[in-house]
Amino acid sequence: MPWLEILTSNPILYRSLLAWTIAQGLKVALAWYKSGYFSWERLYGAGGMPSSHSAIVCSLVASVIRVEGFASSYTAVALIFAFIVMYDATGVRQAAGKHAETLNKIIIQSRLNGHVSEIPLKELLGHTPLEVLAGAILGLVVGAWQ
């Protein structure tokens, strides 16, 4: 299995994917605990606690710092990339989720009046700042872990 060998021989890639996997597993477990039922959608869907996007990019940053050093150009690229991803998760995608929530209310009201029969828009698109922070901490720990 050459792909497995490549994955395990690249500490930056391995740690980043490990952080993402742990975050996704926690997201499923926490959603199950909170709602009382298992949801496959939590395994691949956007949003939820912790942010797997934040976990993977922060693990990338910590891993690049460990391998290349803080002064490296690669560290600069990873940091900027992480800031963009986390800003997008809490800003743009969360705003889009709030818009979807409002539009769904309008659609429901229109349906009640017999005007529209639409499929509801997905509302859980982004993350709260706490979800992003939890993902970031998870990623930093996994990326810096020896």
BAFI-3210 file (N, C-alpha, C; in Angstrom, 3 decimals, decimal comma, padded with zeros to 6 digits):
// residues 146
n [1|2|3|4|5|6|7|8|9|10|11|12|13|14|15|16|17|18|19|20|21|22|23|24|25|26|27|28|29|30|31|32|33|34|35|36|37|38|39|40|41|42|43|44|45|46|47|48|49|50|51|52|53|54|55|56|57|58|59|60|61|62|63|64|65|66|67|68|69|70|71|72|73|74|75|76|77|78|79|80|81|82|83|84|85|86|87|88|89|90|91|92|93|94|95|96|97|98|99|100|101|102|103|104|105|106|107|108|109|110|111|112|113|114|115|116|117|118|119|120|121|122|123|124|125|126|127|128|129|130|131|132|133|134|135|136|137|138|139|140|141|142|143|144|145|146]
n.u [000,829|001,226|000,115|-000,526|001,976|003,093|001,416|001,949|004,645|004,839|004,847|003,476|001,208|000,069|-000,479|-002,236|-004,420|-005,087|-005,956|-008,237|-009,763|-010,164|-011,614|-013,930|-014,924|-015,442|-017,377|-019,526|-019,997|-020,615|-022,893|-024,604|-024,800|-026,011|-028,441|-029,537|-029,795|-028,175|-026,470|-025,574|-025,050|-023,668|-021,126|-020,073|-021,154|-021,342|-020,499|-021,047|-019,717|-016,497|-015,027|-013,967|-012,629|-011,127|-009,580|-008,018|-006,554|-005,187|-003,698|-002,120|-000,640|000,743|002,176|003,752|005,315|006,713|008,207|009,423|010,101|009,491|010,120|009,933|008,926|006,900|005,506|004,404|002,643|000,926|-000,159|-001,557|-003,388|-004,788|-005,980|-007,714|-009,446|-010,608|-011,804|-013,649|-015,254|-016,507|-017,495|-018,458|-019,709|-021,345|-023,035|-024,320|-025,721|-027,517|-028,992|-030,170|-031,779|-033,653|-034,789|-035,932|-037,981|-039,604|-040,280|-041,699|-043,905|-044,962|-045,616|-047,645|-049,575|-050,031|-048,491|-045,931|-043,723|-041,068|-037,854|-036,335|-033,660|-030,248|-029,287|-027,252|-024,337|-022,035|-019,796|-019,886|-017,996|-016,940|-016,963|-015,084|-012,840|-012,528|-011,953|-009,579|-007,868|-007,801|-006,563|-004,065|-002,978|-002,827|-001,152|001,185|001,874|004,066]
n.v [-001,189|001,750|004,325|004,401|004,203|006,602|008,390|007,848|008,429|011,109|013,517|015,943|015,809|013,459|014,138|016,292|015,103|013,272|014,978|016,039|013,685|012,976|015,232|014,993|012,569|013,297|015,221|013,690|012,038|013,953|015,182|012,989|012,435|014,814|014,950|012,425|010,572|008,768|010,268|010,024|012,142|014,021|013,087|013,865|016,347|019,978|022,388|022,263|020,863|019,819|022,295|020,801|021,827|023,893|022,346|020,786|022,748|024,104|022,065|021,591|024,020|023,825|021,467|022,124|024,129|022,555|020,900|022,577|024,942|028,102|030,457|029,853|030,093|028,386|028,131|030,671|030,655|028,549|029,630|031,933|030,681|029,181|031,240|032,351|030,173|029,742|032,238|032,282|030,114|031,049|033,505|034,096|031,590|031,113|033,312|032,790|030,525|031,643|033,234|031,219|030,056|032,117|032,323|029,782|030,014|031,864|030,322|028,230|029,664|030,504|028,039|027,261|028,982|027,938|028,635|027,824|025,036|024,041|022,510|022,537|024,822|024,153|024,822|024,597|025,603|027,013|027,809|028,420|030,818|029,427|026,732|026,865|027,659|025,403|023,433|024,538|024,406|021,620|020,879|022,209|020,863|018,198|018,586|019,553|017,547|014,967]
n.w [000,000|-001,168|-000,752|001,946|003,085|002,174|003,482|006,242|006,332|006,038|008,244|008,524|006,855|007,928|010,668|010,314|008,980|010,955|013,030|011,796|011,539|014,240|015,095|013,486|014,479|017,163|016,671|015,679|017,932|019,952|018,857|018,811|021,546|022,392|020,927|021,168|019,185|016,512|013,805|010,526|008,896|010,391|010,218|007,777|007,220|007,236|009,823|013,435|016,550|017,440|015,215|012,355|010,210|011,352|013,053|011,264|009,818|011,847|012,945|010,747|010,718|013,229|012,782|010,554|011,691|013,543|011,837|009,871|011,162|012,830|011,442|008,790|005,337|004,631|007,012|007,220|005,016|005,800|008,180|007,222|005,544|007,472|009,007|007,077|006,544|009,106|009,580|007,503|008,301|010,649|009,906|007,032|006,268|008,512|008,451|006,027|006,806|008,662|006,945|005,404|007,363|007,852|005,278|005,111|007,001|005,694|003,463|004,699|005,675|003,235|002,145|003,883|003,040|000,610|-001,586|-002,289|-002,722|-001,599|-001,080|002,074|002,878|003,744|006,993|008,882|008,374|009,043|011,784|015,323|017,228|019,459|018,623|016,566|018,022|019,706|017,767|016,768|019,009|019,395|016,949|017,167|019,370|018,421|016,201|017,411|019,103|020,205]
ca.u [000,000|002,086|-000,540|-000,414|003,373|003,255|000,702|002,635|006,000|004,737|004,252|002,560|-000,039|-000,477|-001,045|-003,377|-005,552|-005,453|-006,748|-009,537|-010,480|-010,579|-012,672|-015,153|-015,427|-016,023|-018,592|-020,568|-020,285|-021,284|-024,242|-025,358|-025,057|-026,910|-029,764|-030,052|-029,810|-026,991|-026,681|-024,459|-024,802|-022,655|-019,810|-019,579|-021,811|-020,685|-020,947|-020,976|-018,635|-015,662|-014,814|-012,906|-011,831|-010,151|-008,663|-007,063|-005,622|-004,316|-002,740|-001,190|000,257|001,626|003,064|004,728|006,259|007,586|009,100|010,145|010,481|008,531|010,527|009,824|007,882|005,790|004,731|003,634|001,545|-000,013|-000,858|-002,521|-004,427|-005,595|-006,802|-008,780|-010,404|-011,357|-012,643|-014,754|-016,124|-017,314|-018,081|-019,227|-020,591|-022,360|-024,006|-025,123|-026,633|-028,581|-029,849|-030,956|-032,793|-034,697|-035,485|-036,768|-039,196|-040,426|-040,781|-042,731|-045,087|-045,512|-046,218|-048,908|-050,512|-050,186|-047,800|-044,612|-043,386|-039,621|-037,061|-035,674|-032,229|-029,402|-029,023|-026,016|-023,254|-020,841|-019,475|-019,812|-016,597|-016,527|-016,689|-013,819|-011,791|-012,327|-011,251|-008,225|-007,095|-007,590|-005,568|-002,749|-002,493|-002,445|-000,002|002,389|002,088|005,240]
ca.v [000,000|002,928|005,516|004,338|004,506|008,041|009,065|007,697|008,982|012,563|013,881|017,086|015,275|012,485|014,819|017,097|014,193|012,718|016,004|016,080|012,452|013,089|016,247|014,420|011,583|014,040|015,879|012,662|011,617|015,032|015,338|011,823|012,651|015,954|014,703|011,118|009,650|008,787|010,895|009,890|013,454|014,697|012,587|014,579|017,641|021,187|022,883|021,359|020,980|020,984|022,553|019,964|022,707|024,548|021,317|020,367|023,817|024,405|020,970|021,888|025,076|023,304|020,469|022,833|024,775|021,503|020,346|023,604|026,070|029,213|031,491|029,321|030,593|027,424|028,491|031,864|030,228|027,758|030,551|032,744|029,736|028,861|032,403|032,464|029,081|029,960|033,418|031,845|029,224|031,797|034,700|033,941|030,415|031,238|034,275|032,077|029,661|032,489|033,595|030,019|029,903|033,109|031,927|028,611|030,510|032,451|029,204|027,545|030,524|030,452|026,713|027,282|029,722|027,190|029,293|027,285|023,719|023,977|021,738|023,504|025,082|023,685|025,945|024,403|025,752|027,566|027,472|029,469|031,022|028,367|025,530|027,115|027,632|024,005|022,774|025,078|023,833|020,207|020,818|022,603|019,786|017,052|018,979|019,749|016,336|014,216]
ca.w [000,000|-001,226|-000,214|003,409|003,377|001,950|004,558|007,526|006,268|005,970|009,531|008,391|006,312|008,873|011,840|009,880|008,750|012,259|013,715|011,117|011,893|015,643|015,157|012,915|015,439|018,285|016,186|015,644|019,307|020,672|018,299|019,267|022,969|022,529|020,336|021,549|018,049|015,663|012,506|009,581|008,310|011,217|009,820|006,593|007,070|007,732|011,115|014,566|017,537|017,131|013,790|011,775|009,358|012,235|013,551|010,237|009,459|012,991|013,003|009,652|011,188|014,280|012,178|009,714|012,609|014,099|010,810|009,111|012,007|012,808|010,486|007,438|004,435|004,702|008,198|006,867|004,140|006,605|009,085|006,460|005,122|008,657|009,341|006,074|006,760|010,351|009,374|006,653|009,072|011,610|009,306|005,803|006,284|009,550|007,934|005,025|007,562|009,212|005,808|005,073|008,409|007,581|004,053|005,416|007,670|004,638|002,658|005,487|005,662|001,880|002,002|004,615|002,197|-000,636|-002,703|-002,603|-002,171|-001,755|-000,134|002,965|002,719|004,854|007,885|009,641|007,402|009,655|013,164|016,327|017,621|020,389|017,825|015,863|019,037|020,111|016,667|016,692|020,117|019,053|015,882|017,690|020,243|017,573|015,382|018,225|019,888|019,729]
c.u [000,873|001,427|-000,447|001,019|003,646|002,610|001,476|004,055|006,002|004,064|003,266|001,202|-000,720|-001,159|-002,269|-004,606|-006,012|-006,321|-008,143|-010,388|-010,997|-011,728|-013,988|-015,765|-016,083|-017,331|-019,768|-020,982|-021,044|-022,706|-025,149|-025,755|-026,129|-028,332|-030,376|-030,166|-028,578|-027,327|-025,437|-024,081|-023,739|-021,249|-019,227|-020,161|-021,021|-021,259|-020,766|-019,719|-017,798|-015,535|-013,659|-012,044|-010,740|-009,123|-007,605|-006,077|-004,701|-003,306|-001,692|-000,169|001,258|002,625|004,132|005,760|007,230|008,616|009,994|010,662|009,534|008,850|010,382|008,709|006,667|004,892|003,856|002,428|000,493|-000,811|-001,918|-003,690|-005,359|-006,503|-007,967|-009,852|-011,251|-012,247|-013,872|-015,750|-017,034|-018,021|-019,023|-020,208|-021,663|-023,436|-024,905|-026,129|-027,792|-029,538|-030,744|-032,075|-033,968|-035,485|-036,382|-038,049|-040,149|-041,055|-041,897|-044,014|-045,760|-046,194|-047,573|-049,986|-050,706|-049,459|-046,540|-044,458|-041,907|-039,002|-036,324|-034,176|-031,473|-028,992|-027,702|-024,842|-021,945|-020,694|-019,605|-018,329|-016,089|-016,186|-015,361|-012,653|-011,490|-011,579|-009,807|-007,340|-006,787|-006,491|-004,170|-002,151|-002,021|-001,198|001,286|002,773|003,249|005,011]
c.v [001,252|004,175|005,549|004,677|006,003|008,815|009,009|008,266|010,509|013,057|015,047|016,603|014,343|013,182|015,654|016,218|013,526|013,712|016,090|014,871|012,512|014,089|015,699|013,392|012,249|014,709|014,896|012,282|012,699|015,266|014,202|011,998|013,729|015,637|013,367|010,139|009,854|009,381|010,745|011,239|014,220|014,248|013,385|015,983|018,789|021,580|021,855|021,540|019,728|021,160|021,697|020,771|023,387|023,549|020,975|021,494|024,191|023,290|021,144|022,936|024,528|022,297|021,123|023,529|023,740|021,037|021,425|024,755|027,238|030,249|031,060|030,006|029,672|027,716|029,703|031,499|029,466|028,651|031,371|031,873|029,420|030,031|032,559|031,407|029,338|031,199|033,042|030,997|029,998|032,985|034,392|032,770|030,508|032,233|033,613|031,143|030,439|032,944|032,419|029,817|030,861|032,738|030,714|029,027|031,116|031,352|028,472|028,358|030,494|029,115|026,655|028,009|029,058|027,767|028,570|025,892|023,475|023,043|022,744|023,631|024,577|024,890|025,822|024,401|026,177|027,133|028,686|029,680|029,934|027,073|025,663|027,065|026,201|023,230|023,228|024,482|022,366|020,078|021,173|021,496|018,599|017,374|019,112|018,495|015,529|012,760]
c.w [000,000|-000,628|001,310|003,841|003,217|003,097|005,874|007,513|006,195|007,256|009,449|007,895|007,311|010,057|011,468|009,663|010,043|013,033|013,115|011,517|013,329|015,772|014,608|013,864|016,642|017,889|016,174|017,064|020,079|020,158|018,752|020,730|023,166|022,057|020,756|020,387|017,178|014,303|011,643|008,997|009,093|010,851|008,659|006,430|007,674|009,093|012,217|015,397|017,536|015,619|013,266|010,804|010,189|012,739|012,505|009,911|010,620|013,217|011,904|010,097|012,207|013,707|011,311|010,597|013,175|013,078|010,180|009,962|011,825|011,735|009,025|006,634|004,446|005,910|007,909|006,014|004,946|007,549|008,363|006,011|006,300|009,032|008,367|006,320|008,005|010,265|008,555|007,442|010,024|010,974|008,173|005,885|007,369|009,103|006,889|005,709|008,161|008,112|005,425|006,087|008,170|006,331|004,283|006,130|006,650|003,790|003,396|005,479|004,288|001,619|002,687|003,822|000,840|-001,828|-003,162|-002,023|-002,430|-000,733|000,759|002,683|003,940|005,695|008,637|008,665|008,060|011,098|014,061|016,655|018,575|019,639|017,085|016,849|019,479|019,029|016,562|017,789|019,847|018,000|016,344|018,561|019,395|016,754|016,159|019,018|019,319|019,796]
res [m|p|w|l|e|i|l|t|s|n|p|i|l|y|r|s|l|l|a|w|t|i|a|q|g|l|k|v|a|l|a|w|y|k|s|g|y|f|s|w|e|r|l|y|g|a|g|g|m|p|s|s|h|s|a|i|v|c|s|l|v|a|s|v|i|r|v|e|g|f|a|s|s|y|t|a|v|a|l|i|f|a|f|i|v|m|y|d|a|t|g|v|r|q|a|a|g|k|h|a|e|t|l|n|k|i|i|i|q|s|r|l|n|g|h|v|s|e|i|p|l|k|e|l|l|g|h|t|p|l|e|v|l|a|g|a|i|l|g|l|v|v|g|a|w|q]
***
